[in-house]
Amino acid sequence: MSSPTTPAAPAAPAGDAPNPVLAEVVRSGFTEGRHRGALVLLNPDGTVGRTLGDVVSPVFPRSANKPAQAAAVLRAGLDLSGERLALAAASHSGETFHRALAGEMLKEHGFVEADLGCPPDLPLDREEADNYLAAGNRPARLTMNCSGKHAAMLAACAANGWSHTDYLDADHPYQRLVADTLAKAAGEPVAHTGVDGCGAPLMAISLTGLARMFRHFVTAEPGSAERRVADAMRAHPEYVAGTRRHDTWLMREIPGVLAKMGAEAVQAVALPDGRALALKLDDGGARALGPVLARALRLLGLDAAEHPVLDRVGAAPLHGGGQVVGEVRAAF
């Protein structure tokens, strides 16, 4: 396995200087809002190519940490592959095929839905949630976007004879393996551990560390845990996100790209040649994530003429009276 590159970190902003404006909300020609945040771009060799804002202070990557959680499942000895491994790294939309596979994974290892530690929820995708409710369904643990990850965690416990009733405790053997996997791939120690929305331990690293982690996953030796996760995600992107999500579009339409978003407007992307990026919007404004991501990918060297998916990812129209009257657009 190739070792993650650990370049010299860029200097943090002096004092309490705010992060720069990365996106503007423009309605009827008037700027009515702004989203501040931070962004780091890595060169193919892993050195820092460009930064905007504070990319060295710890942040919670939220679900952008899921590739490391899935790699820890493999390191624990569970032999997952294909769609199952992709779902282990997913923030799925709660579509029928997501729920079905998560349920199969539980059954295969002797578990039932009640064993999942994630809370009941509706599908993450708005259209899917509307259809789900119209069919008379209620929030369920399998429907929660992290159910595939939790099913894989439980399976790893079964494979090792570990207790599964406390698998979400930060000192559980599996969660310690997650922390080790994340720290090694990021090239820095976990700075803080909290609790994610699904109940799993949430481990803080810098945006620079997050970009390094994604770069490591795509450049790792074939057959390694990290590369197996990256390959499964890229081969089955609809299981990582859903049919109407920009992570799916990017991984399906740009060869070799690894992409994963996280709550509170976090995004990480790596290209197969080692270029990578990580970003976070300070206010968690998901409406601005697409425009900022599309602009960052252009700065990373992708051309919209060659990859028209960038225009789809970056589109964030504003409506008034049923008409498009403005947009959320990148401001850098």
C-alpha positions as CSV (number, residue, x, y, z in Angstrom):
1,M,0.0,0.0,0.0
2,S,1.3,3.5,-0.8
3,S,1.7,5.7,2.2
4,P,-0.4,8.9,2.5
5,T,1.6,12.0,1.6
6,T,2.0,14.4,4.5
7,P,3.0,17.8,3.0
8,A,3.8,20.8,5.1
9,A,0.5,22.3,6.3
10,P,-0.3,25.8,5.2
11,A,-0.3,28.5,7.9
12,A,-3.6,29.1,9.6
13,P,-5.2,32.5,9.2
14,A,-4.0,35.0,11.7
15,G,-6.1,35.7,14.8
16,D,-9.9,35.3,14.3
17,A,-10.0,36.4,10.6
18,P,-13.2,35.1,9.0
19,N,-13.1,32.7,6.2
20,P,-13.7,34.2,2.8
21,V,-17.0,34.4,0.9
22,L,-17.2,31.3,-1.3
23,A,-20.8,31.8,-2.6
24,E,-23.3,34.6,-3.2
25,V,-27.0,34.4,-3.2
26,V,-28.2,36.7,-6.0
27,R,-31.9,37.4,-6.4
28,S,-33.2,39.8,-9.1
29,G,-29.7,41.2,-9.5
30,F,-29.4,41.9,-5.8
31,T,-27.0,40.0,-3.5
32,E,-29.1,39.0,-0.6
33,G,-26.8,36.5,1.1
34,R,-23.3,35.1,1.3
35,H,-21.8,31.8,2.4
36,R,-18.3,31.8,3.9
37,G,-16.1,28.8,4.0
38,A,-12.7,27.1,3.4
39,L,-11.3,25.1,0.6
40,V,-8.0,23.2,0.0
41,L,-6.7,21.9,-3.3
42,L,-4.0,19.3,-3.5
43,N,-1.6,18.7,-6.4
44,P,-1.1,15.2,-7.8
45,D,1.9,14.7,-5.6
46,G,-0.1,15.5,-2.5
47,T,1.4,19.0,-1.9
48,V,-1.0,21.9,-1.2
49,G,-1.8,23.7,-4.4
50,R,-4.2,26.4,-3.2
51,T,-6.1,27.3,-0.1
52,L,-9.0,29.6,0.8
53,G,-9.7,30.2,4.4
54,D,-8.6,28.1,7.4
55,V,-7.9,24.6,6.2
56,V,-5.8,23.4,9.2
57,S,-8.1,23.8,12.1
58,P,-10.2,20.6,12.9
59,V,-13.7,20.3,11.5
60,F,-16.2,17.5,11.6
61,P,-16.2,16.0,8.1
62,R,-19.5,14.3,8.9
63,S,-20.3,11.6,6.3
64,A,-17.2,12.5,4.3
65,N,-15.5,10.2,6.8
66,K,-17.5,7.2,5.7
67,P,-14.8,5.8,3.3
68,A,-12.5,5.4,6.4
69,Q,-15.3,3.7,8.3
70,A,-15.8,1.3,5.4
71,A,-12.1,0.6,5.2
72,A,-12.1,-0.2,8.9
73,V,-14.8,-2.8,8.2
74,L,-12.4,-4.5,5.8
75,R,-9.5,-4.2,8.1
76,A,-11.6,-5.9,10.8
77,G,-11.7,-8.9,8.5
78,L,-15.2,-8.6,7.0
79,D,-15.1,-9.6,3.3
80,L,-17.4,-7.0,1.7
81,S,-17.3,-6.1,-2.0
82,G,-19.4,-4.6,-4.8
83,E,-22.6,-2.9,-3.9
84,R,-22.4,-4.0,-0.3
85,L,-19.1,-2.3,0.2
86,A,-20.3,0.8,-1.6
87,L,-23.4,0.9,0.7
88,A,-21.1,0.6,3.7
89,A,-19.6,4.0,2.7
90,A,-23.0,5.5,1.8
91,S,-25.2,8.4,2.7
92,H,-27.9,6.8,0.7
93,S,-31.1,8.4,-0.5
94,G,-33.4,5.8,1.0
95,E,-34.5,4.5,-2.3
96,T,-36.0,1.0,-2.5
97,F,-32.8,-0.7,-3.6
98,H,-30.9,1.0,-0.8
99,R,-33.3,-0.2,1.9
100,A,-33.4,-3.7,0.4
101,L,-29.7,-4.2,0.4
102,A,-29.2,-2.9,3.9
103,G,-31.9,-5.3,5.0
104,E,-30.1,-8.2,3.2
105,M,-26.8,-7.3,4.9
106,L,-28.4,-7.5,8.3
107,K,-30.0,-10.8,7.6
108,E,-26.8,-12.3,6.2
109,H,-25.1,-11.7,9.5
110,G,-27.9,-12.7,11.9
111,F,-29.2,-9.2,12.7
112,V,-32.6,-7.5,12.4
113,E,-33.5,-3.8,11.9
114,A,-33.9,-3.3,15.6
115,D,-30.2,-4.0,16.1
116,L,-29.3,-0.9,14.1
117,G,-28.0,1.9,16.3
118,C,-29.1,4.7,13.8
119,P,-32.4,6.4,14.5
120,P,-35.5,6.0,12.4
121,D,-35.7,8.5,9.6
122,L,-37.4,9.3,6.3
123,P,-35.5,9.0,3.0
124,L,-32.9,11.6,2.5
125,D,-34.0,12.3,-1.1
126,R,-37.1,14.7,-1.1
127,E,-38.8,12.9,-4.0
128,E,-38.2,9.5,-2.5
129,A,-39.5,10.8,0.9
130,D,-42.7,12.0,-0.7
131,N,-43.3,8.6,-2.4
132,Y,-42.4,6.8,0.7
133,L,-44.9,8.7,2.8
134,A,-47.6,8.5,0.1
135,A,-47.3,4.7,0.3
136,G,-48.2,4.8,4.0
137,N,-44.7,4.2,5.4
138,R,-43.3,5.7,8.6
139,P,-39.7,6.7,9.5
140,A,-37.6,3.6,9.9
141,R,-34.0,2.7,10.8
142,L,-33.4,1.0,7.4
143,T,-34.5,4.1,5.7
144,M,-32.0,6.3,7.5
145,N,-29.2,7.3,5.2
146,C,-26.5,5.6,7.3
147,S,-28.2,2.2,7.6
148,G,-25.8,0.5,5.2
149,K,-22.8,1.8,7.2
150,H,-24.4,0.5,10.4
151,A,-25.3,-2.9,8.9
152,A,-21.6,-3.2,7.9
153,M,-20.4,-2.2,11.4
154,L,-22.7,-4.9,13.0
155,A,-21.4,-7.5,10.5
156,A,-17.8,-6.6,11.4
157,C,-18.7,-7.2,15.1
158,A,-20.2,-10.6,14.2
159,A,-17.1,-11.5,12.2
160,N,-14.8,-10.8,15.2
161,G,-17.0,-12.0,18.1
162,W,-17.2,-8.4,19.4
163,S,-20.2,-7.1,21.4
164,H,-22.7,-5.5,19.1
165,T,-24.9,-3.8,21.6
166,D,-22.2,-1.1,22.3
167,Y,-20.7,-0.9,18.8
168,L,-21.2,2.9,18.7
169,D,-19.1,3.5,21.8
170,A,-15.9,5.4,20.9
171,D,-13.7,2.8,22.8
172,H,-15.3,-0.2,21.0
173,P,-12.6,-2.2,19.1
174,Y,-14.2,-1.4,15.8
175,Q,-14.4,2.3,16.5
176,R,-10.8,2.4,17.6
177,L,-9.9,0.8,14.2
178,V,-11.8,3.6,12.5
179,A,-9.8,6.2,14.3
180,D,-6.6,4.5,13.4
181,T,-7.6,4.1,9.7
182,L,-8.7,7.8,9.5
183,A,-5.6,9.2,11.2
184,K,-3.2,7.2,9.0
185,A,-4.9,8.2,5.7
186,A,-5.3,11.8,6.8
187,G,-1.7,12.1,7.9
188,E,-2.7,13.6,11.2
189,P,-4.2,12.6,14.5
190,V,-8.0,12.8,15.3
191,A,-8.4,16.1,17.0
192,H,-11.7,15.5,18.7
193,T,-14.4,12.8,18.9
194,G,-18.1,13.7,19.0
195,V,-21.4,12.0,18.0
196,D,-22.7,12.1,14.5
197,G,-26.4,12.4,13.5
198,C,-26.6,8.6,13.1
199,G,-25.1,8.0,16.6
200,A,-21.7,6.8,15.4
201,P,-18.5,8.4,16.8
202,L,-17.6,11.5,14.7
203,M,-13.9,12.2,14.4
204,A,-12.5,15.7,13.6
205,I,-9.6,16.3,11.3
206,S,-8.6,19.3,9.2
207,L,-9.8,20.0,5.6
208,T,-6.2,19.4,4.5
209,G,-6.3,16.0,6.3
210,L,-9.6,15.2,4.7
211,A,-8.2,15.9,1.2
212,R,-5.2,13.8,1.9
213,M,-7.4,11.0,3.1
214,F,-9.3,11.0,-0.2
215,R,-6.1,11.2,-2.2
216,H,-4.8,8.2,-0.3
217,F,-7.8,6.1,-1.1
218,V,-7.5,6.6,-4.8
219,T,-3.7,6.1,-4.9
220,A,-3.5,3.2,-2.5
221,E,-2.3,-0.2,-3.8
222,P,-4.9,-2.3,-5.6
223,G,-6.3,-4.8,-3.1
224,S,-5.7,-2.7,0.0
225,A,-8.7,-1.9,2.2
226,E,-8.6,1.8,1.1
227,R,-8.4,1.1,-2.6
228,R,-11.1,-1.6,-2.4
229,V,-13.5,1.0,-0.8
230,A,-12.6,3.6,-3.5
231,D,-13.1,1.1,-6.3
232,A,-16.4,-0.1,-4.9
233,M,-17.7,3.4,-4.5
234,R,-16.7,4.4,-8.0
235,A,-18.1,1.2,-9.5
236,H,-21.5,1.6,-7.7
237,P,-22.0,5.3,-7.1
238,E,-25.8,5.0,-7.0
239,Y,-25.4,3.0,-3.8
240,V,-23.1,5.6,-2.3
241,A,-25.7,8.4,-2.8
242,G,-28.7,8.0,-5.0
243,T,-30.1,8.5,-8.5
244,R,-30.6,12.3,-8.0
245,R,-27.4,13.2,-6.1
246,H,-24.2,15.0,-7.3
247,D,-21.8,12.4,-5.8
248,T,-23.4,9.8,-8.0
249,W,-23.3,12.0,-11.1
250,L,-19.6,12.9,-10.6
251,M,-18.5,9.3,-10.0
252,R,-20.6,8.0,-12.9
253,E,-19.6,10.6,-15.5
254,I,-16.0,11.4,-14.7
255,P,-13.7,8.4,-14.9
256,G,-11.9,7.6,-11.7
257,V,-13.4,10.3,-9.5
258,L,-14.1,9.6,-5.8
259,A,-16.6,11.9,-4.3
260,K,-18.4,12.1,-0.9
261,M,-20.4,14.8,0.7
262,G,-21.0,15.3,4.4
263,A,-23.7,17.2,6.4
264,E,-23.1,20.8,7.2
265,A,-21.9,21.5,3.7
266,V,-18.7,19.3,3.6
267,Q,-17.4,17.8,0.4
268,A,-14.3,15.9,-0.6
269,V,-13.2,14.7,-4.0
270,A,-10.1,12.9,-5.4
271,L,-9.1,12.3,-9.0
272,P,-7.2,9.2,-10.0
273,D,-3.9,11.0,-10.6
274,G,-3.8,12.2,-7.0
275,R,-5.4,15.7,-7.3
276,A,-7.9,16.2,-4.4
277,L,-10.0,18.8,-2.7
278,A,-11.9,19.3,0.5
279,L,-14.2,22.1,1.4
280,K,-16.7,23.2,4.1
281,L,-19.2,26.1,4.2
282,D,-19.2,27.7,7.7
283,D,-23.0,27.9,7.9
284,G,-23.7,24.5,6.6
285,G,-25.6,26.0,3.7
286,A,-26.2,23.0,1.4
287,R,-27.8,25.1,-1.3
288,A,-24.3,26.6,-2.0
289,L,-22.4,23.3,-2.0
290,G,-23.0,22.5,-5.7
291,P,-21.8,25.9,-7.1
292,V,-18.8,25.9,-4.8
293,L,-17.9,22.3,-5.6
294,A,-18.2,22.9,-9.4
295,R,-16.0,25.9,-9.2
296,A,-13.4,24.1,-7.1
297,L,-13.3,21.2,-9.6
298,R,-12.6,23.7,-12.4
299,L,-9.7,25.1,-10.3
300,L,-8.5,21.5,-9.9
301,G,-8.2,21.4,-13.6
302,L,-11.5,19.8,-14.9
303,D,-13.0,21.4,-18.0
304,A,-16.8,21.8,-18.2
305,A,-16.6,21.4,-22.0
306,E,-15.2,17.9,-21.5
307,H,-17.2,17.2,-18.3
308,P,-20.7,18.8,-18.7
309,V,-21.7,17.3,-15.4
310,L,-19.9,20.2,-13.7
311,D,-22.7,22.5,-15.0
312,R,-25.3,20.2,-13.6
313,V,-23.6,20.0,-10.2
314,G,-23.1,23.8,-10.1
315,A,-26.7,24.8,-11.0
316,A,-28.5,26.3,-8.1
317,P,-31.4,28.5,-9.4
318,L,-33.5,30.8,-7.2
319,H,-37.2,31.0,-7.9
320,G,-39.8,33.7,-7.4
321,G,-43.4,33.3,-8.4
322,G,-42.6,30.0,-10.1
323,Q,-39.9,31.6,-12.3
324,V,-36.1,31.6,-12.1
325,V,-35.1,35.0,-10.7
326,G,-31.5,34.4,-9.6
327,E,-29.0,31.9,-8.5
328,V,-26.5,30.8,-5.9
329,R,-23.1,31.2,-7.5
330,A,-19.5,30.7,-6.6
331,A,-17.7,33.9,-5.6
332,F,-14.0,32.9,-6.0
